[in-house]
């Protein structure tokens, strides 16, 4: 290592220490999943429990429903969360009024900076069956009010739509940046060959965006079991546990509310292993079929 590189390594050191302390350090707590954990005894003195915590979770009547809810919500968010920002980026790319284009980008980007605590309160007011603006509009149309946040039929749709509304502005900017890297000569060649706007989109624009689309899809696949704890926690209620209860909220109720720390850790460890497997498979498929490499 050359002496001139030491300042660069010193700049990395704080981030490295934070990663070790807050990311790798807590992994030692995964041993709780195999213990009959007692906070008074701590990790080192709690009795060994083997796989009993995992067996207990598998025998719970709601376990498979929770996993199923997580997969459905996460996959819907993944699919819709890819389609919407790509479509909006393609539409904004066609806008020639720069002021209008920048204004739209700013407006759709703003919800990304708001926490789900704030947005949850906003959605609760907007979707309220008694005084919410959405149900007031439905009444004006002659339709009976709908309890969106208390209906198993509507709750998943509310989660997906509100999540996409919050995040698609950020992803749109990412895809707009990808569009700027496409060589304009490709469009000129396509026009000479007689390609219209649709064919230019399908044969020039989308292939040019493919690397960033594959990257975002690959990273999102690794988070497929993270259906959004902050969002669900601020919006759900016992009325919609059947369709809205996900792994993270399940762990919260078992671990924090019921103080079953070993069981909650077992569920979290299982989720982490599955997420790591999915992320590894996603990277392999991205490399195999799209020649995508991490480095």
C-alpha positions in Angstrom: 0.0 0.0 0.0 1.4 3.4 -1.0 1.8 6.1 1.6 -0.3 8.5 -0.5 -3.3 6.1 -0.1 -3.5 6.3 3.7 -5.7 9.4 3.8 -8.3 7.6 1.6 -8.3 4.6 3.9 -8.7 6.9 6.9 -11.8 8.5 5.3 -13.3 5.0 4.9 -12.6 4.1 8.6 -15.6 5.9 10.2 -18.0 4.2 7.8 -16.3 0.8 8.3 -16.6 1.2 12.1 -20.3 2.1 11.9 -21.0 -0.9 9.7 -19.2 -3.2 12.1 -21.0 -1.8 15.1 -24.5 -1.5 13.8 -24.6 -4.2 11.0 -22.2 -7.0 11.9 -22.2 -6.6 15.7 -25.9 -7.3 16.1 -25.5 -10.5 14.2 -24.1 -12.1 17.3 -27.6 -11.8 18.8 -28.8 -14.4 16.3 -27.8 -17.0 18.9 -30.9 -16.1 20.8 -32.9 -18.0 18.1 -31.4 -21.2 19.5 -31.9 -20.3 23.2 -34.7 -20.2 25.8 -33.6 -16.6 26.2 -33.9 -14.8 29.5 -33.0 -11.1 29.6 -31.8 -11.5 33.2 -29.3 -14.2 32.2 -28.2 -12.6 28.9 -26.9 -14.3 25.8 -24.1 -16.2 27.4 -26.0 -17.8 30.3 -29.5 -18.4 28.8 -30.1 -22.2 28.3 -29.7 -23.8 24.9 -33.0 -24.5 23.2 -31.9 -26.0 19.9 -34.5 -25.8 17.1 -37.5 -25.6 19.4 -38.1 -21.9 18.6 -38.3 -22.7 14.9 -40.7 -25.7 15.6 -42.9 -23.4 17.7 -43.1 -20.9 14.9 -44.0 -23.5 12.3 -46.8 -24.8 14.6 -48.4 -21.4 15.0 -51.7 -21.2 13.1 -50.9 -17.8 11.5 -47.3 -18.5 10.4 -48.0 -19.5 6.8 -50.6 -16.8 6.4 -48.1 -14.2 7.5 -45.4 -15.5 5.0 -48.1 -15.5 2.3 -49.2 -12.0 3.0 -45.5 -10.8 3.0 -44.8 -12.4 -0.4 -48.0 -11.1 -2.0 -47.5 -7.5 -0.8 -43.8 -7.5 -1.6 -44.1 -8.9 -5.1 -46.9 -6.5 -6.0 -44.8 -3.6 -4.7 -41.8 -4.9 -6.7 -43.7 -5.3 -10.0 -45.8 -2.1 -9.8 -42.8 -0.2 -8.4 -40.8 -1.1 -11.5 -43.5 -0.5 -14.1 -44.8 2.9 -12.9 -41.5 4.8 -12.6 -40.3 3.4 -15.9 -43.5 4.6 -17.6 -43.3 8.0 -16.0 -39.7 8.4 -16.9 -40.4 7.6 -20.6 -43.3 10.1 -20.6 -41.2 12.9 -19.0 -38.4 12.2 -21.4 -40.8 13.2 -24.2 -41.6 16.6 -22.6 -39.8 19.5 -24.2 -40.7 22.2 -21.8 -37.9 22.1 -19.3 -39.6 24.1 -16.6 -42.7 21.9 -16.7 -40.5 18.8 -16.7 -38.4 19.9 -13.6 -41.6 21.0 -11.8 -43.2 17.6 -12.2 -40.0 15.8 -11.1 -39.9 17.9 -7.9 -43.6 17.4 -7.1 -43.5 13.6 -7.5 -40.2 13.4 -5.6 -41.4 15.2 -2.5 -43.3 12.2 -0.8 -40.0 10.2 -0.8 -38.7 12.5 2.0 -41.8 12.0 4.3 -41.8 9.3 6.9 -44.7 6.7 7.1 -45.6 8.2 10.4 -46.6 11.4 8.6 -48.0 9.7 5.5 -49.9 7.2 7.6 -51.7 10.0 9.4 -52.5 11.6 6.0 -53.8 8.4 4.6 -55.9 7.7 7.6 -57.6 11.1 7.2 -58.0 10.9 3.5 -59.5 7.3 3.6 -61.6 7.8 6.7 -65.1 6.3 6.1 -66.8 9.2 7.9 -65.0 12.4 6.8 -62.3 11.3 4.3 -62.1 13.1 1.0 -62.2 9.8 -1.0 -65.4 8.5 0.7 -66.9 12.0 0.4 -66.3 11.7 -3.4 -67.8 8.2 -3.4 -70.9 9.5 -1.6 -71.2 12.2 -4.2 -71.2 9.5 -6.9 -73.9 7.6 -5.0 -71.5 4.8 -3.8 -71.5 3.5 -0.3 -68.4 4.5 1.8 -65.6 2.0 1.9 -63.5 1.4 5.0 -60.2 1.0 3.1 -58.0 0.5 6.1 -60.3 -1.9 7.9 -61.3 -4.1 4.9 -59.3 -7.2 4.0 -60.5 -6.8 0.4 -58.9 -3.3 0.0 -56.0 -3.2 2.5 -53.4 -4.7 0.3 -54.3 -2.4 -2.6 -53.9 0.6 -0.3 -50.5 -0.6 0.8 -49.3 -1.1 -2.8 -50.7 2.1 -4.2 -49.5 4.3 -1.4 -46.0 2.7 -1.4 -45.7 3.3 -5.2 -47.0 6.9 -4.8 -44.3 7.6 -2.1 -41.3 6.0 -4.0 -41.9 6.3 -7.7 -40.6 9.8 -7.9 -37.2 8.8 -6.6 -37.1 5.8 -9.0 -38.2 8.0 -11.9 -35.2 10.3 -11.5 -32.9 7.2 -11.5 -34.4 6.1 -14.8 -34.3 9.6 -16.3 -30.6 9.6 -15.5 -30.3 6.3 -17.3 -32.0 7.8 -20.3 -29.3 10.5 -20.6 -26.6 7.8 -21.1 -28.2 6.5 -24.3 -26.3 7.6 -27.4 -28.5 10.0 -29.5 -27.0 8.5 -32.7 -29.0 5.4 -32.0 -32.2 7.4 -32.3 -31.0 9.1 -35.5 -30.2 5.7 -37.0 -33.7 4.4 -35.9 -35.4 7.3 -37.6 -33.4 6.8 -40.8 -34.6 3.1 -40.7 -38.2 4.3 -40.4 -38.8 3.6 -36.7 -41.6 5.6 -35.1 -41.8 6.7 -31.5 -43.1 3.3 -30.2 -40.4 1.3 -32.1 -37.7 3.7 -30.8 -38.9 3.1 -27.3 -38.9 -0.7 -27.6 -35.7 -1.1 -29.6 -33.6 1.8 -28.4 -34.8 3.3 -25.1 -35.7 0.2 -23.1 -32.6 -1.8 -24.1 -30.5 1.3 -23.2 -32.2 1.4 -19.8 -31.9 -2.4 -19.3 -28.7 -2.3 -17.1 -30.3 0.1 -14.5 -33.6 -1.8 -14.6 -31.8 -5.1 -14.0 -29.9 -3.5 -11.1 -33.0 -2.1 -9.4 -34.9 -5.3 -9.9 -32.0 -7.4 -8.5 -31.7 -5.3 -5.4 -35.5 -5.2 -4.9 -35.7 -9.0 -5.2 -33.3 -9.3 -2.2 -35.8 -7.3 -0.2 -38.8 -9.3 -1.2 -39.5 -10.4 2.3 -39.4 -6.8 3.5 -42.9 -5.8 2.7 -42.5 -2.4 4.5 -42.8 -2.6 8.3 -43.1 1.2 8.8 -46.0 1.5 6.3 -47.9 -1.6 7.6 -47.3 -0.8 11.2 -48.8 2.7 10.8 -51.8 1.6 8.8 -52.9 -1.8 9.9 -55.2 -3.0 12.7 -56.4 -6.3 14.0 -59.3 -6.1 11.5 -56.8 -6.6 8.6 -54.4 -9.1 10.2 -55.7 -11.7 7.8 -54.4 -9.9 4.7 -52.0 -7.2 6.1 -50.0 -8.9 8.8 -46.4 -9.4 7.5 -43.3 -11.1 8.9 -41.9 -7.9 10.5 -45.1 -6.9 12.2 -45.5 -10.5 13.3 -42.0 -10.4 14.8 -42.8 -7.1 16.5 -45.9 -8.5 18.3 -44.1 -11.7 19.3 -40.8 -10.2 20.3 -41.7 -6.7 21.7 -45.3 -7.0 22.8 -45.3 -10.7 24.0 -41.6 -10.7 25.0 -40.9 -14.0 23.2 -37.4 -13.0 22.2 -36.1 -16.4 21.1 -39.1 -17.0 18.8 -39.0 -13.5 17.3 -35.2 -13.9 16.6 -35.9 -17.3 15.0 -38.4 -15.7 12.6 -36.0 -12.9 11.8 -33.1 -15.3 11.2 -35.2 -17.4 8.9 -36.2 -14.3 7.0 -32.6 -13.1 6.7 -31.4 -16.5 5.3 -34.2 -16.6 2.7 -33.5 -12.9 1.7 -29.8 -13.7 1.3 -30.6 -16.8 -0.9 -33.0 -14.7 -3.1 -30.4 -12.0 -3.5 -27.7 -14.5 -4.4 -30.0 -16.1 -7.0 -30.9 -12.7 -8.4 -27.3 -11.7 -8.9 -26.6 -15.1 -10.6 -29.6 -14.7 -12.9 -28.6 -11.1 -13.7 -25.1 -12.2 -14.5 -26.3 -15.3 -16.5 -28.9 -13.6 -18.7 -27.9 -9.9 -18.7 -24.1 -10.1 -18.2 -24.5 -7.9 -15.1 -21.6 -7.8 -12.7 -21.3 -6.3 -9.3 -17.7 -5.1 -10.0 
